[in-house]
Amino acid sequence: MRLGRSAGVVLTAMLLASCSGGTPDDGPSDLMGSGTVAPAPDEITGDLTVFAAASLQGVFEELATTFEEQHPGVTVALNFAASSALAEQVNAGAPVDVLATASASTMEQAAAEVSDPVTFASNTLVIVTPSDNPGVVTGLADFADPDLTLAVCAVEVPCGAAAEKVFTAAGITPAVDTFAENVTATLNLAVSGEVDASLVYATDALGAGDTVSTITFPESAEAVNDNLIAAAAQAPNAAAAQAWLDLVLSDEGAAVLTAAGFDLP
Amino acid sequence: MSDGQAGRRPGQSAHAARPPLVLLVPGLAALVFLALPLVALLVRAPWSELVEIVATGPVAQALWLSLRTATTATLVSLVLGVPLAWLLARGRLPGGGVIRALVTLPMVLPPVVGGVALLSLLGRRGLLGEHLDAWFGLTIPFTTTAVVLAQTFVSLPFLVLSVDGALRGLDRRYEDVSATLGASRWTTFRRVTLPMIAPAVGAGAVLCFARALGEFGATITFAGNFPGTTRTMPIAIYLAMEQSPQAAIALSIVLVAISALVLILLRSRWLTALGSTT
């Protein structure tokens, strides 16, 4: 899919017509006025739609800026939601180029619609407490204390399944007060001081900065959560999808992921 | 009925011709628009596994909790909401318009934000909650009380508006006569006003119950999610959606069926209420 590059509003209609198969590009930024310069052979244009797990928001927004600098002809549209919801949308025929999930099982849900998923990052659980740590939490064992107010993710979402694994590994029966609906809600309960401690991903804890205190624990190794990425089998913009995968898996992508608290495979 | 057609129900008039097309077509379109998504849900439902999914302990537990909390929230709304509606309609409150707008705010507020608002007030570090915790060791979030509070917060306005509308549409002369005959304002309210607005109170209570039963956002934000204590049906449905949309649909059907049953049981009351408030 290659857009005819011509300046001038009168040519907009022609431009739209030449954009076959994809979403019409009507942003003024694409009317670059670059005259009749022939595009380089590897130049990619059009729209790139990336569906990604909510936990990848910071990283992917940063990479999208980099990507648009590297490929000025491409507009990246990012959609963040729970991995399971995204998998459901991909299965329902959403026009997506790339899917990135926060777990292998959610990628498996969309297996028929994606090609060759690869693990590009992983994430482990940590304990977060309000910054002043009112419950004097020191480790995972404190999650068995019924006097503390404690939150973990619901077992139905990936961070909850991971929490269950580490409790089993540690032989702890947790005295949880609430099973939050997603990792952000779990984190926010600690940030707002409503609970004495929450179990969240290392990336979420890093993102919360000084608003929480973070405690790592050895049992987290029992529940390493892989992040997978794949191009959609029916990607409307397959070339851009491949370029996005290349960027995420590059050294540059690795640096952004590491800075956000992800481990690399 | 005060329209002079004594003994004749609306729609039974001998002169009633076919409804005009300008009303019939959009009216039927509205009906189809409301009913068709539910029909689609029924078609997609995993009927063969329905009983198996629904008869599990956790589902019965969530349903029982939902019925208990929604009923309590409705009772609290009745006890507090009818007096508030009377104050709005009859109390000659200064700034009554502003107060009426305030009452409707929880209806337009996204429920999740309502939950955050409740946490800001009653949470462990909330305006009031901080002191409740420090002085009495009382924490409200993550308790069944919090569920009832969240449900009442979002459903109370439905009752207040319904009763307020009925009161304002009421013929004041009955109350005036009662007062002339020497009845106190409380006696007038109890013996004259309340019986006349009873259908609107009933209709408001039904709306209130239905809203409380379906409440999700404020509940999960303020009360959290724990089986048996705070995991209501809408929360169970939301979480089931994360793993098995089929199970979520099955649970939704149970909730829709219960709501429909309640609404149908109170149908006559509902229709009477509409008749008396117009």
Interface residues (C-beta under 8 A of the other chain):
Chain A: A82 S84 E88 T149 A151 A154 E156 V157 V176 D177 T178 F179 A180 E181 A185 S192 G193 E194
Chain B: L119 G123 R124 R125 T139 P141 F142 I220 T221 G224 N225 F226 T230 R231 I235 Y238 L239 A240 M241 E242 Q243 P245
